[in-house]
Amino acid sequence: MSNKDLATNEHLRERGYLVRLEHPEVGQRTHVGIPWTLGGKPCRIASPGPVRGADTDAVLSKLLGYSAEKNDQLRKAGAELNIGTVRIHSRIRLDLVPER
């Protein structure tokens, strides 16, 4: 099967394997879902991947314990993080050690 065949397969769509999600940068797209259930309960993809830098504040404050002021400093210096990909766009050196 080609990718187009998979994306238009009615059986996969009915089983919930293919889901349409709205992404803030690229619009609505078909995504591959989760092909199994756990305990008879369906598993679902809740949202598309985050846009670049969407998780920066959560990573810096909740995971690393940085203050709001420190977060602002790092953002102004170019820090951008995404939890799902653990990608750091860095024009600065960022020590991943929580403040005490």
URLIN-V681540 format. One line per field, one symbol per residue. psi: psi as a letter, one per 20 degrees, with the letter a starting at -180 (. if undefined). burial: + if it has 24 or more other ideal C-beta (glycine too) atoms within 12 Angstrom, else -. A space follows every 10 residues. Layout:
psi = ???
burial = ???
This chain:
psi = qrhggghjoh ghghijhpqp qpphhjapqp qpbpjrqpki pqpqphqrqq qpjhjggggg gghijqrhgg ggggghijpp qpghilpooo jrpoompqq.
burial = ---------- ------+++- ---------+ +-+------- ---------+ --+-+++-++ ---+-+---- +--++---++ +------+-- ---+------
